[in-house]
Amino acid sequence: MSEPERILELTRAVHDVANDKIRAIKKVTGTTRILSLNALIEATRAGDAGKGFAVVANEVKNVSQSIDSITQALEGELSSTIRDLMNLGQALIGQLRGSRLADLALNMIEIIDRNLYERSCDVRWWATDSAMVDCLTRDDLAATAHAARRLGVILDSYTVYLDLWVADANGRVVANGRPARYSKAVGTDVSREKWFLDAMATASGNDFSMADIQANASLDGALVATYATAIRERGETDGKPLGVLGIFFDWEPQADAVLKGVRLRSEEKARTRCLLVDRQLKILAASDGVGVLTDAVRLRADQGQMGAYVDELGNVIGFALTPGYETYAGMGWYGVIIQQPAAETIEAGAKH
């Protein structure tokens, strides 16, 4: 049991002990009343000789009634106090857990931001490689083959990518880094793809485009984060766009590693769901693999860029909006963590 829940467990223990003792007191006072009643009966039978004993029996009866009244008052006040303490404990636990989950959600989205920032740097750097420029300038088989080999060398060092493509100004892919694995890539028409159009429209070599997470049919349907920028004349920042370099980040295993790396306690993992969602709250990655690119989450993000709350089912939800990283502004994504209440908390709520 985690420390916050321990507070409620101790409160319930106090409640149970108090109830046990109150029941014991009621049992004693009940027995005392019966004894005093029997004593009065015997005193009456004794006549004048039993008058003094009758006074004592009456006093015992009065004391028993006083104790009973005090016990009933104690039971009512204690029940009310315990209930208030339980409610306060639940609220406190919700705040503590919610704050922690929001911090974990922020850490999660920050790791993704830093990772994707590196992708934006990679594509802008590799687009200036002379092999990429020559591939689109010389337009011969030797230059194209050299570009493909160069892309393959890059992929050998950067295992987070599925493939790298060079597309000409008309949007036709002319070279890729893994032709043996993705033989359908060359010749693919990407002229209508948003990442290609945005890359061709970039103002300079300092700019880049990114597409939303999506399945790429030419990459065997794998989910990818696509980054792109224009390949420019002479590889210069202000050169004329000759075509586009597109790089395909292997999204699923990389995102899964981030989600599975969230620092949850062992008892939390089975009842906690970690998510990355886009600006429309569509699920981009989920620790349980459910609903990716098909479902959306309900999120009360009216508390600002970061926050936590308890939903109508008792789940604690922590979230954080992407803060961006250095020159990378982020995509408006959220890190979201949804945690179901612990089993003992549910059982306690049913009892009390």
N, C-alpha and C positions, 0 to 999 in steps of 0.2 A: 504494500500500500504506500502511495506517495505521501509526502509530508502534509500537504494541504488537506487531503482526505483524512489524515490522522486526527485533525482537529475535530472533524465531525464524528469520527469514531469514538473519541473520548467523550464528546458531548452526549452521544447516545448511551455510552457506558454509565455516565453519571445519571442519566434519566432512568435507566434500567435499575440501577442500585437504589435510587431514591424510591422508585415504585415498589421494589421488593420490601424495603424497610417500612414504607407506609402500609403495605398490606399486612406486614407483621404486627405493626402497632394496632391496626384495626382488629386484628385477630385477638390481641391481648385485651383491648378495651371491650370487645364483645364478650370474652370470657369473664372479665371483671364485672360487667353488668349482670351477667347470669348469676355470678357468685353473690353480688349484693342483693339481687332479688331473692335468692334462696335464703340469705341471711335475714332479710326482712320477714319472710314467711315464718322462719323459725323464731324470730323475736316476737312476732305476733302470737304465736302459739305459747310462748313462755309467759305471756301476760306482763304484769308489772315487773317481773324479774328480767324481762328482755327489753325493757324500754331503753336502757343505756346502750345496749348492743344495736338497737334499731337506729339510734342517732348515728352511730359509726357506719352502719350499713348505708344509710342515706348519704353520708358524706362521701363514702366510696363511690356510690352511684353518681353523685354530682361531679366528682373528680373525673370519673370515666367519661361522663358526657362532655366535660371541658376538654379533655384530651381528644375526644372524637371531633369536637368542633375545630380545635387547633389543627388536627390532622387533615380535615377536609379543606380548611383554608390553605394549609401548606401544599396540599395536592394541587389545588387550583392555581395558586401562585407559581408553584414550581413548573407545572405544565405549561403555563403561559410564558414563563421565563425561558424554559428549554426550547419552546417553539420559536421564540424570538432569536435565541442564540443559534438555533439551527438555520434559520433564515439568514441571519447575519453571516454565519459560517459559509453557507452556500454562495452568498453574494461575494464574500471575500475570496473564496476558492475560484469562483468564476473570473474575478478580476485578476488574480494571480496567474491562473492558468491561461487566461486570455492574453495577458501581457506577454507571457512566455511564448505562446504560440505565434503572436504577432512578430516577436523578435525572430523566431525561427523562420517565419515566412519571409521576413525582410532579408535574412541571411541567405535564404534559398534563391530569391530573385536577384540578389546582389551577385551571387556566384554565376548565375546565368548571364547577367549583364557583362561581367568581366570576361566571361568566355566568348560572348558574342562580339564584344569590343575587339577582341583579338582577331576575330574573323574579318571585321571591317578593315583592320590594319593589313591583314594578309592579302586581301583582294586588291587593295590599292598598291601594295608593294609589288606583287607578282605581275600586275598589269603593265609595269614599266620594264619588265624583263625583255631583253632584245629579241629573244626567240619568239615572244608573242607579237611584238611589233613586226618582225620580219615575216612572220606567218601571214599577216594581213597586207603587208606592203609588197612583197615579192610575188605572192600568189603562185608558188610552184610547189611541186611535190616534196622536194628536198626540205624546203623551209617548213612546210606543214609537218613532215615527219620529225624534224628537229624539235618543233614546238611540242608535239605529242610526247617525245622522249623527255623533254624538259619538264613537262607537266607530270610525267610518271615519276621522275626523280623527286619532285616536290611532294607527291603523294606518299612516297616511301618514308619521308621524314615527318609528315603530318597525317597521322592515322585517324584523325577525327573527321576526315573528308571521305566521301564516297567517290567523287570524281570532280574534275576540273574541265571546263569547256571553253573553247575559243569560238565565238560566233562572228561572222563578218557583218558588215553594215546592213545587209539585207536580212539578218536574223537567221542565217543558215550556219549550223555548227560545222566547223571545218576540222577541228582537232579536239581530242580528249585524252586524258591521262591514263585511262584504263580501257583501251580499245578491245583487249581480249575479254574482259569481264563485261563491258557494256558496249557491245558491238553495234547497237542501234543508235548510239548517241550521234555519231557523225552523220550529217545529212538532216538531222532533226530541225524542223522549222520552229524557232522561238520568237519570231518577229512580233507575235501578239502577246507574248508573256510580259507581264508588268515589270518584272525585274530587268528584262532586256530594254524595254522602252524607257524606263526610268534611268537606266545606266547610260544609254545613248544621249539622254537629255541632260546629264550632269554638266555643271558649269565648268568644272576643272577636275584634274586628277586627284584633288583632295576630297572629292565627293564620292558617294557610293549609294547603291540602292539595296533594299532587302525585301524579299517577298515573305508573306505569311507562311507558316508551316503548312506544307502540303505534300501529298504523295506525287512522286515523279515517275511516270510510266516508263520512261527510258532508263530509269535506274531500278528496274524491277519492282516498281511501286513503293519504294522505300520513302519514309517520311524525311523530308529535308528542310533545312533552313538555307535559303539561297541568297547569297551575297553577290553583287556584281558591280562593275565599274567599267568605264570606257577604256579601251586600249587606244592610245593617242599617238599621233605622228611623232617619231623620234623618242617616244616614251616620255615626252615632256609634259609637265602639268597643264600647260595651256595649249597643247597640240590639238589638232583636229581629230575628232573621234573616227577611228578606223573600224571599230567593231567593239565587242564586249567580251570580257572575261567573267565567266560565271563559276562560282565555287559552291559546292553542295555539302553542307555540314550534315554529318550523320546524326540526325536529331534524336532518335529514340534511345540508343544506348547512352548517349551523353546526358540527356535530360533525366533518364532513369537513374543514372549514377548520382546525380544531384539530389533527386527526390529520396532515394534510398539512403543517402548520406545524412539526412536530417537527424539531429541528435535527440532521438526519442528514447525514453526509458523502455526497457524490454516489455513491461506490462502495458505500455501505451500503444505499441506498434500494431496490434491486431485491431484496435478500435480507432485508429487515426488514419486519415486520408490526406496525402500531400498532393497539391495540384499546382500546375502552371496554367494560367488562362490568359487569353488575349483581351484586347480592350472591349470586345463585345461579350466577354466572359465565357467564350467557347473554350473547352478544355483542350489544351495543347499537349499536356502530359499529365499522367496520374500514377501515383505509386501502386495502385491496384490494377492499372491498365484498362480501366473501364471508362467508356465514353469519350475516348480521344478523337477529336475532330467531329464528333457526332452530337455530343451533349454540351450543355452550358450549365453553369452553376448560378444559384441565386445568392447574391452577395449584397449586403447592406453597406455599401462603401461611402455612405453619407457622412461618416465620421472623419473623413480626410484621407490622406495618403496611406495611413496606417492605423489599424484599430482592431478591436475584438468585441464580440458580443455572444450571447447565448440565444440560440434560435428556439422556435416553438417546440422542438423535440428534445430540448435539453442539451443539444450539441454545442460545444464551445468552438467558435470560428475565429481564427486569427488571420489577418490579411495584411499585405503590404504592396503598394504600387511601386513599379520599377523606379529607382532613383536615377538610373543611368550610371555611366562610368566614364570619367574623363570627358573626351569629346563625343562619346556615344550617348545620345539622349534616351535610348531605349525605345521600345515599341508600344508603350502604354500597357504592358502586361502586368499581371498581378501574381504574387505568390499567395497561395491560400492553403490553410491547414484546417481540416474539419476533424474534431475529436469527439467521439461519442462518450457519454458519461460512463464511469466505471461501474461494474456490476454491483458492487457493494453500495454505491450511491443510489442506484435504481431501487435496490431492495429496501434500503433505508427509507427512501421516499414513499414507498408503498406502505411501510409499517407506520410511519409517523405523519 
